[in-house]
Amino acid sequence: MEKLTRRNFLTQGSLLLAGGTILARAAQNGSTITLTFPAKQMAGRASVFRNTFLNDYFVPKKPFPIYSVLAQSGLLPDDISAERSLGGCGSFIFNNGTATFSNPPKSDIILPYHVELAGQSPRNNVTIPAHLKIVIQQTAANAGLSFTFDPPINVKQIDRLKLSNGIVAPIPEIVLVSAVQLDQNALHYDCTSSGNGIKYEIVLDFTQATGDPRVSLGPAHGNKANWALNAFALLLSIGLIGCVNNMGNTTGGPAPPTPTPYPDKEVCYNAPVPTGFVRIDSQPAGLSGCPSTGPTDVNVFIYKDYVDQPSKTQFAICSDAPIPPGYIDISGPYHDDHGCDYLKYQGTPYDNSRLIYKTG
């Protein structure tokens, strides 16, 4: 804990005063407080999710299993039972541009997340509405996607973030997330304070690797008056981390799996299972010399190294593959049109995938 000196007392006092000023102005004129911070390290992951979502599920309008959404996006809550509750909603079913749960829950689902910052681990609860509808649109600019939530998603701080002198940071306890925009340059979260209606926009800038967070005041996604409140922007963005979530690479809980240096293995379908690997897929004629399997000719199995994955890693495997030692089955078998063996079982109601979690 930093010592309380006259200098840092004055600094924190200025910080609180500046924060109060920008909040007051936003409340008076209906402007949006925008918080922007570098997130170039997230660009690759966001791009993979965007392309997978578009090419495999949204454009062909195929059901997108909730377990696949969680695993591929990295939006993993602290509590496995909460993840199972959400995964139990089945798939997102697309009707034109609107997605709904194939198996809606009987009540809202609360997902616990937490933040790791400067020795603090404030918790947040993210409430997913039982009858959530997500309106999804493609945007021409920067190969973008827009997700609008009806009703909005509620994010509540359980532990209030504190400044170094113990003062509670001036951050709303509850915010409502109404929309998310994702493109190749940035990830935007549109939030509103549940108390005073002040609007916030959280921006993860994929083009910037380093630099101070920035705060500005003005219309969302538009020209804004810049404010020299970098420290306050950082505090405010952390306080709304429920909006940012794991896509911001700043929350705790089951950590998003890091890219593994161990490549997947492709072997003939009738070859022994490689030691320390588990089957995740199959494909036709990927290797020369593999025996034919008939008209479908899916004669190559793909295996993933499970031994060297970091703790709390999640990934999908074939539903008929044994659960590796040190892992638990989160989902049970579920159908995924782009999961294991999808080329072989196209058009058939086969529960071909399951999600596993490394406990050690």
Secondary structure, DSSP 4 states (H G I P E B T S, - for coil): -----HHHHHHHHHHHHHHHHHHHHHHHHT-EEEEEEE-GGGHHHHHHHHHHIIIIIITTT--EEHHHHHHHHT---S-HHHHHHHHTT-EEEEETTEEEESS--SS-EEEEEEB-BTTB--EEEEEEPTT-EEEEEEETGGGEEEEEEEEEEEEEESS--B-TTSPBPS--SEEEEEEEEE-SSEEEEEEEETTT--EEEEEEETT-SSS--EEEEESTTS--EEE--HHHHHHHHHHTHHHHGGGGT-B-SSPPPPPPSS--EEEETTSPPPTTEEEEEEESS-STTPPP-SSS---EEEEEE-TTSPTT-EEEEETTSPPPTTEEESS-SB--TTSTTTTTSTTS----EEEEEE--
